[in-house]
Amino acid sequence: MAAVDIPGSKSITARALFLAAAADGVTTLTRPLRSDDTEGFAEGLLRLGYRVGRTPDAWHVDGRPQGPAATEADVYCRDGATTARFLPTLAAAGHGTYRFDASAQMRRRPLAPLTNALRDLGVDLRHEEAEGHHPLRIAAAGVEGGDVVLDAGQSSQYLTALLLLGPLTRKGLRITVTDLVSAPYVEITLAMMRAFGADVRRDGDVFVVEPGGYRATTYAIEPDASTASYFFAAAALTGREVTVKGLGEGALQGDLGFVDVLRRMGARVDVGSDRTTVTGTGELRGLTVNMRDISDTMPTLAALAPFASGPVRIEDVANTRVKECDRLEACAENLRRLGIRVETGPDWIEIHPGTPVAAAPVTTYGDHRIVMSFAVTGLRAPGISFDDPGCVRKTFPGFHEAFAAWAGATS
């Protein structure tokens, strides 16, 4: 059995940092992800005046239910979407003037549904350049709360940001969602809010969050299921086995559902109480799959797809076009460069079986998930190279070493 130590979840670490900053007391986060995104989030908290102590295995955050200690701050969000969407929302609950900016990549990503909702709630927010994009400035005076309508069809992070804000408002929030993508990520948010003492409930498309704040706690970060998908796919492709401890039946992350896709393709999958094992069987069948709820693993499946016995069609993934890059087209372009036949539509991609051309370069667009996904392809196409292999620092700085170690240990 080849076990892989997967770093902590980016999604859970970001939510935990917000909750810890907003909670009454000192929160300890154990096994948090240490990557460019999460370090950027922690740095943003420091700029806002929160105290964050970091040791190798834990972070300690001194919460401030009343909002940032700084009354003025200029926060650079780097490439982090959670940082760029969650921190302005946290700052809006305080009192002061706060400016947020981000990398060129993050500036291109949409923000309007969230910032429009914040404005509807009375937040004084101004985009400095392109409307609906960073940079932005907030003159914060707390948030009264009330009813708001939100379109979360591009990103569930918009809804998560508002949900996290809810307990910090004076009256609570009632959020009516007109469209929602990546719904399992919202379930992560709800579970974590409750772990920090919040009263939140869902009735269909309506989410109700009561005021009352959060309580500090000790919170363990589970391994990142999206990151685990590359190792699971590699096992399915090579006929080998991989076990990820800490991800099992009680896992919060919906992206663990990727192993069900691998099971449908022919891999053997064993999900235990605290671990998941995938074993390749030498068979990879084609399939049609809706990945709306686990779209971060779409590139993983796309990179694996050429080795299936029949076409692989991935549907309902329009939101992947507004990630770090247009992931749907990035996957299609790179697969075509490898000699694979690919068709695409507005929200789907279909990949036909084929043998990749060796030594073809992969264009990453600075997107960590493109690199890690096509590392799987590289197991059967030696010589694949990346124009920016180091962009994996966003979520897994040690990915290349860990992936090579697993491949070497199981060869």
N, C-alpha and C positions, 0 to 999 in steps of 0.2 A: 504494500500500500504506500503510494507516494503522497505524503501530506504536504500541503502548501500553506504557508503563513500569509494570509491576505491582510493588507493594512485595513484600518478602520474605515467605515463608510463615510464618504464625503458628505452625502446628504444628511446623515444622522449627526455628524460632527458639526456641520453648519447650523442645524436646528438647535443642537444642544448648546452651542455658543450663544445664540440669541436668547434661549430660555434661561441660561445661567446668568447672562447679563441683566435680564429683566427680573430675576427672582430676588426674593428677600433673603439675604444670607450668602454664604460662600458655598458654591457648588464645585464638586470634584468630578471631572470627566476622566474616566479611565480608558486607556488604549485609544485615544483620539487619533484620527488621521493627521499625520504631519506631511503636508504637501504645499505646493505654492498656493493653491486655493484656500486651504484652511489657515495657513500662516497669514495670508492676506486678510482673512476675516478677523483673526486675532489682532493683527496690526491695526485694522480699522477700529476695533473696540478700544484699543489703547489710545488712538487719536481722539476718540470721543470721550476719553477720560475714565474708562473702566480699568480696573486692576486685573491683570491676567498673569498668573504665575505658571511657568511651564517647567516640568521635569520630564525626563525621558518617557515615562509611562503614564503621566497624568497631567492635566491642566486644572488649575484652580482659579475660578472666576468669582470676584467679589461683586455680587449683584447690586443694582440700583433701581428699585421699582419706580423711582421718580424720574428716571431717564438719565441721559449722559451727564457726567460731571462737568465736562467742558461746555461752555456757552457759545463757543465758536470753534469750528474745526473744518479742516480740508482733508477729505478722505479719498485715497486712491484705491480703487477696488480691484486693480490688476485685471486678470482675465476671468475673475470669478463671478458667475451669474448669481449664485446665492448671496455672495457679498454685495453685489451691485443692486440686488432687489430687496434683501432683508434689512441691511443696515440703514438705508434711508427710512424704511418703515419704523424701525426701532427709534431712530432719532426724532421722527415726527411726534412720538409720544412724550418727548422731553420739552425743554424750553431753551431755545438758542437759535443760532444761525449756522447752518451746516451745508457745506458744498461737497458734492460727490462727483468723481470722475473715474474713468476706467481706461483700459487699453483700447487701441484702435479696433481690435477684434470685438471687444465687449461693447464699444460704442455703436457698432453696427447692429447689435442684437436688440430686439424690440422691448420696450418698457411701458408703452402707452396704456394698455389695459390696467396696469397697477397704478400708475401715476394719475390716471383719470379717476380711478376709484378713490384714491387718497384725496384728490381735489373735491370729489363729491362729498367726502366726509369733513370738508372744511380745512384741509391742510393747505397752507400757503406754499405752493411748490411751483418752481419755474424751471423749464428746460432752457439752458443757456444758448444752445445752438440748434440742432435738429429737434423738432417737437417729437416727444415720445422716445428720446434717446438720451444717454449721458452726453455731456455733464448736466447736472441739475443742482438746484439750490433750494433749501427748505428753511423757511422762517417758522420754527416750531413753537407751538403754544399749547401742547397737549392735544388730545383728540377726544371730542365729545362722544362719538360713537353714533349708533343708529342703524338705519337700513341702507344697504348699498347693493348695486347690481354689478356683477363682474363677468366678463368673458375670459375664461381660462382655457380657451381652445388652442392657444399657442404654447402655453406653459402652465403647468400646475403650480409653479413657484409663485405666480401672482396670487393664487388663492392661499397658499401656505403663508405668504407674507402677511396677508390680511388676518388670517386665523391667528397667527402668532401675536399680532397687534391687539386682538380683541380684548383680552383680560386687562390690558393697560389703558383701555379707554374708560371714560367716566360712566358710560351707560351700557357698555357692551356693544356687540355687533350682531346684525342679522344680515347674512350675505346670501343673495340669490345668484346662483351660477347658471349662466345661459349655455355654456359649453365647457367641457372639461376633458383634458387629455392627461395621460399618465396618472390615472386615479389612484393607483396604489401608493404613490408618493404622498398623497393627501392623507391616506390612512396612517402612514408613518407620522405625519404631523399631529394628527388627532391623538394617537397613542402617546406620543412624547409630551404633548401639552398636559394630558391627564396625569402622566408620571410626575410632572412638576406642579400638580395641584389645581389645574384649570378645570372649569366646568364648560364643556363644549359638547354639542350634540348635532346630529345630522338628521334631517327629514327630507329625503329625496335630494332635490337640488338646492335646498335651503340649509345653511349652516348657522347655528345660533351659538354665540360665545358670550358668556356672562362676564361682567367685570369682576375684579377681585384680585388680580395679579397672580403671581407664581410663588411657589415655595422652593427654596434651595434644596438640593439633594445630592446624592452620589449616583452618577449615571455611567453605565458601561456602554461603550460604543461597539456594536457588532461589526464583523468584517464586511467589506464592501462587496455586495452581490454583483454589481456591474463588472467590477474588476475580476471577480471570480469567474465570470463567464468566459474569459479568454482561456483559462486553464481547463474549464469544463469542455469547451469546444476542442481544445488541443487533444484532450484524452479521447473524445469521440472520433476525431480524425485519425489518430495514430494507433488506435486499438489498445491504448494503455489505460492507466487508472489514475485518478487524482481524487484526493479527499480534502475538503475545506472544513476545518473545525470552526465552531462558533456560528455556523449557518445551518439551521435545521428547521424542524417543524414550526417552531415558535418565532422564526425570523420575521422582522418587521418589513423587510424590503421585498417589494413585488418582483424585482428583477431576478430573484431566485427562481421565478417561474420559467426562466430560460431553460432550465434543465428539463422541463416538460416538453419543450420543443425538441431537445436532443433525444428524449425518450421516443417521441413520435418518429424521429428519423432513424431510430434503431439502436441507440445507445442504451446501456443498462444504467439505471439511476436508482440510488438508494438514499432516501432522505430520512435521517434519524432525528432524534430529539435535539442533538446539538452538533450535527455534522452532516455533510452531503458528499456522497461519492458518485462519480461518473466513471463508467468503464466503457471503452470503445469495444464494439463487437465485430468490427470489420465490415459493418453495413451502415451506410448513410443513404436513406431514402429521400427523394424529393418530397416537397409538401407545399401547401398554401397555408399561410399563417397570418392572423391579424396580430400585429405587435403594438397596437395603440397604447396599451398599458405598460409595455416594457420596451419602449422605443430606444432607450439607451443601448440595448443589446442588439438592435438592428444591424449595426456594422459588424458585430461578431458573427451573426448568421450569414450576412452577405459575404464575408471573407471565407467562411467555411463552405458556402453553397456550391462552388465549382466541383467539389469532390463528391457530391451527391449523385445518386444513380439517375435522378430525374430533375426536372426544373424545380427551383425553389422560388416561390412567389411570396413576397412580404407586402402586406397591405395595411392601409390606414396609418401611415407614418408621415403624414404631411409635416408634422411639427419638427421632424428631423432636419428640415430645410432651414430652420432658424436656430440651430445650435451653434457651437463654435465655428462651424462652417455649414454649408449645405451638404449634410452627410449623405443624403440619398445620391446626389450627383457625384460627390467625391468617391463613394464606393463604386458607382457605375463607371466613372472615368478610369479609376485605377484597375478595375477588373478588365475593362476593354484593353487597357495598355498591356495587360498580362495575356491577352488573346482570348478572353472569355466573352461569349455572346451575352449581352445584357439589354433588356428593354426597361424603360421607366415611364411613369406617368406622374400626375400631380402628387399622388400619395402612395405610390406603389413602385416596386422594383421586382423584376423577374430575371433570374440568373440561371443560365443553362449549364449543364455539365461540360467540363473541358479540362485540358491540361495546361496549367499556366506556363507562360514562357519564362525561362530562367533568367535571372539577373535583371529583371525589369525594375525601374525605379518607381517608388510609391510617392506621390505628392500628398503631403499630410495636411496642408493648409493650417499648420500649427495646432491641429486637433489631436489631443491625446488618444481619443478613442479610435481614430483611423490608424494610428501607429500600432496600438495594442491589438486591434483586430487583425491587421494584415501580418502581424507577427505569426498568427495562426497559419495563414496562407503560406508563410515562409517555411513552415515545417515540411511542406511538400513541394516547394519551389525555391531551392537553395539559390542564394545570390540576390534575393530581394533586398533592396536598400531603401532608406527613408531620407527625404531631404531635411527633416528636422526631427531626428529621433529623440532629442532631449525634451520635446514638449510633453513627454509623459510625466515630467515633474509636477504637472498640474494636479495629478491625483495619485501617482505611484512613482516616486523618483527612482526606486530600485527595480522597476519592472523588468528591464532587459536582463539584468543579472539573475533575478528570480526565475524568469521564464527560461533562460538558458540552463540554469541549474536544474529545473524540473525536467527539461527535455534531456539533459545529459544523464540525470539520475535514473530515468526510466527507459533509456535507449538500450 
